[in-house]
């Protein structure tokens, strides 16, 4: 009877641990999905920013070519506009660099979560195997007792 109670207590503890691991796994999966969605959103924003940068670069080049044909006053006015466009381009390039950093961070976090999820899966399988062994031993003991 004492061994049976101990086995039941071990099984109950393992059951609680398995439930806790399942909850952690579910949380990790939700976090992984949230990060995947965020990564998709950031990549979409990166694409839009890249197109805007390309467009700004094309506008800057076209503007520079036109400015060479104007008189000195026009060239001076064009220089001011060019500086503004260059600042906008630099700002967009900085934004692209920051997005790249965010994407790298998100990818790294997603890999960590995936690795953690795999670790939890392995632990869950180990607990299930231990539970099956304990259940088998309990049935064998109860068979021996009867």
C-alpha positions as CSV (number, residue, x, y, z in Angstrom):
1,X,0.0,0.0,0.0
2,X,2.8,2.4,0.9
3,X,4.6,1.8,-2.5
4,X,1.2,2.3,-4.3
5,X,0.7,5.7,-2.5
6,X,4.3,6.7,-3.4
7,X,3.7,5.8,-7.0
8,X,0.5,7.7,-7.1
9,X,2.2,10.7,-5.6
10,X,5.0,10.4,-8.2
11,X,2.5,10.1,-11.0
12,X,0.6,13.1,-9.7
13,X,3.8,15.1,-9.5
14,X,4.8,14.1,-13.0
15,X,1.3,14.8,-14.3
16,X,1.5,18.4,-12.8
17,X,5.0,18.8,-14.3
18,X,3.7,17.6,-17.7
19,X,0.8,20.1,-17.5
20,X,3.2,22.9,-16.6
21,X,5.4,22.0,-19.6
22,X,2.4,21.8,-21.9
23,X,1.5,25.3,-20.7
24,X,5.0,26.6,-21.3
25,X,5.0,25.0,-24.7
26,X,1.7,26.6,-25.6
27,X,3.1,30.0,-24.4
28,X,6.2,29.5,-26.5
29,X,4.2,28.6,-29.5
30,X,2.0,31.6,-29.1
31,X,5.1,33.8,-28.7
32,X,6.7,32.1,-31.7
33,X,3.5,32.8,-33.8
34,X,3.4,36.4,-32.6
35,X,7.0,36.9,-33.6
36,X,6.5,35.3,-37.0
37,X,3.7,37.7,-37.6
38,X,5.8,40.6,-36.4
39,X,8.7,39.4,-38.6
40,X,6.4,39.3,-41.6
41,X,5.1,42.8,-40.8
42,X,8.7,44.1,-40.4
43,X,9.8,42.5,-43.7
44,X,6.8,44.1,-45.4
45,X,7.8,47.5,-44.0
46,X,11.4,46.9,-45.0
47,X,10.2,46.2,-48.6
48,X,8.1,49.4,-48.6
49,X,11.0,51.4,-47.2
50,X,13.4,49.9,-49.8
51,X,11.1,50.9,-52.6
52,X,10.8,54.4,-51.1
53,X,14.6,54.6,-51.0
54,X,14.9,53.5,-54.6
55,X,12.3,56.1,-55.6
56,X,14.1,58.9,-53.6
57,X,17.4,57.9,-55.2
58,X,15.9,58.1,-58.7
59,X,14.3,61.5,-57.9
60,X,17.6,62.7,-56.5
61,X,19.5,61.7,-59.6
62,X,16.9,63.2,-61.9
63,X,16.9,66.4,-60.0
64,X,20.7,66.7,-60.0
65,X,20.7,66.3,-63.8
66,X,18.1,69.1,-64.3
67,X,19.9,71.4,-61.9
68,X,23.1,71.3,-64.0
69,X,21.2,73.0,-66.8
70,X,19.8,75.9,-64.7
71,X,21.4,79.3,-64.0
72,X,23.5,79.8,-60.9
73,X,20.5,80.9,-58.8
74,X,18.7,77.8,-59.9
75,X,21.7,75.7,-59.1
76,X,21.9,77.2,-55.6
77,X,18.2,76.5,-55.1
78,X,18.7,73.0,-56.4
79,X,21.6,72.5,-54.0
80,X,19.3,73.2,-51.1
81,X,16.7,70.8,-52.4
82,X,19.4,68.2,-53.0
83,X,20.6,68.5,-49.4
84,X,17.0,68.0,-48.2
85,X,16.6,64.9,-50.4
86,X,20.0,63.5,-49.3
87,X,18.9,63.9,-45.7
88,X,15.7,62.1,-46.5
89,X,17.6,59.4,-48.2
90,X,20.0,59.1,-45.3
91,X,17.1,59.0,-42.9
92,X,15.5,56.2,-45.0
93,X,18.8,54.3,-45.0
94,X,19.0,54.7,-41.2
95,X,15.5,53.4,-41.0
96,X,16.4,50.4,-43.2
97,X,19.4,49.7,-41.1
98,X,17.3,49.8,-37.9
99,X,14.7,47.5,-39.6
100,X,17.5,45.1,-40.5
101,X,18.6,45.1,-36.9
102,X,15.1,44.4,-35.8
103,X,14.7,41.6,-38.3
104,X,18.0,40.0,-37.1
105,X,16.8,40.3,-33.5
106,X,13.4,38.8,-34.3
107,X,15.0,36.0,-36.3
108,X,17.4,35.2,-33.4
109,X,14.5,35.3,-30.9
110,X,12.4,33.0,-33.1
111,X,15.3,30.6,-33.3
112,X,15.7,30.7,-29.5
113,X,12.0,30.0,-29.1
114,X,12.0,27.2,-31.6
115,X,15.0,25.7,-29.8
116,X,13.2,26.1,-26.5
117,X,10.1,24.5,-28.0
118,X,12.1,21.5,-29.2
119,X,13.7,21.2,-25.8
120,X,10.2,21.2,-24.2
121,X,9.1,18.6,-26.7
122,X,12.0,16.3,-25.7
123,X,11.3,16.9,-22.0
124,X,7.6,16.1,-22.6
125,X,8.4,12.9,-24.4
126,X,10.7,12.0,-21.5
127,X,8.0,12.7,-19.0
128,X,5.5,10.7,-20.9
129,X,7.9,7.8,-21.1
130,X,8.5,8.0,-17.3
131,X,4.8,8.2,-16.7
132,X,4.2,5.2,-18.8
133,X,6.9,3.3,-16.9
134,X,5.5,4.4,-13.6
135,X,2.0,3.4,-14.7
136,X,3.3,0.1,-15.8
137,X,5.1,-0.4,-12.5
138,X,2.0,0.6,-10.6
139,X,-0.1,-1.9,-12.5
140,X,2.5,-4.6,-11.9
141,X,2.7,-3.8,-8.2
142,X,-1.1,-3.7,-7.9
143,X,-1.2,-7.0,-9.7
144,X,1.5,-8.4,-7.3
145,X,-0.5,-7.1,-4.4
146,X,-3.7,-8.7,-5.6
